[in-house]
Amino acid sequence: MNTVLGASGQISAGLIVLLVILALWSTVWKGLALWKAARLRQTLWFVVLLVINTAGVLEILYIYIFSKRRAGSIARA
């Protein structure tokens, strides 16, 4: 059976590096998405993005899809 622990019971260095990269990736996208939601005064999106951790997926979708719809509808009004 494959486990994340090595023979000595330690977590492998490769896994630690992967987790650090994933954390940095997620933090950058979360910061950008939260900033954009705050600037557009989208309180519900801000709370959802703050609470739910999706490793950057929801944040990227918000930035490139959902915030554009909202910003466009405000500009047209």
Contacts in CASP RR format, 6 or more apart in sequence:
PFRMAT RR
TARGET T0000
AUTHOR 0000-0000-0000
METHOD contacts of the structure
MODEL  1
MNTVLGASGQISAGLIVLLVILALWSTVWKGLALWKAARLRQTLWFVVLL
VINTAGVLEILYIYIFSKRRAGSIARA
4 11 0 8 1.000
4 12 0 8 1.000
4 15 0 8 1.000
5 11 0 8 1.000
5 12 0 8 1.000
6 12 0 8 1.000
22 55 0 8 1.000
25 55 0 8 1.000
25 56 0 8 1.000
26 53 0 8 1.000
26 55 0 8 1.000
26 56 0 8 1.000
26 59 0 8 1.000
29 56 0 8 1.000
29 59 0 8 1.000
29 60 0 8 1.000
29 63 0 8 1.000
30 49 0 8 1.000
30 50 0 8 1.000
30 53 0 8 1.000
30 56 0 8 1.000
30 59 0 8 1.000
31 59 0 8 1.000
32 59 0 8 1.000
32 63 0 8 1.000
33 49 0 8 1.000
33 58 0 8 1.000
33 59 0 8 1.000
33 60 0 8 1.000
33 62 0 8 1.000
33 63 0 8 1.000
34 46 0 8 1.000
34 49 0 8 1.000
34 50 0 8 1.000
36 62 0 8 1.000
36 63 0 8 1.000
36 67 0 8 1.000
37 45 0 8 1.000
37 46 0 8 1.000
37 49 0 8 1.000
37 62 0 8 1.000
37 67 0 8 1.000
38 46 0 8 1.000
40 67 0 8 1.000
40 70 0 8 1.000
40 71 0 8 1.000
40 74 0 8 1.000
42 67 0 8 1.000
42 70 0 8 1.000
45 62 0 8 1.000
45 66 0 8 1.000
45 67 0 8 1.000
48 58 0 8 1.000
49 58 0 8 1.000
49 59 0 8 1.000
49 62 0 8 1.000
52 58 0 8 1.000
END
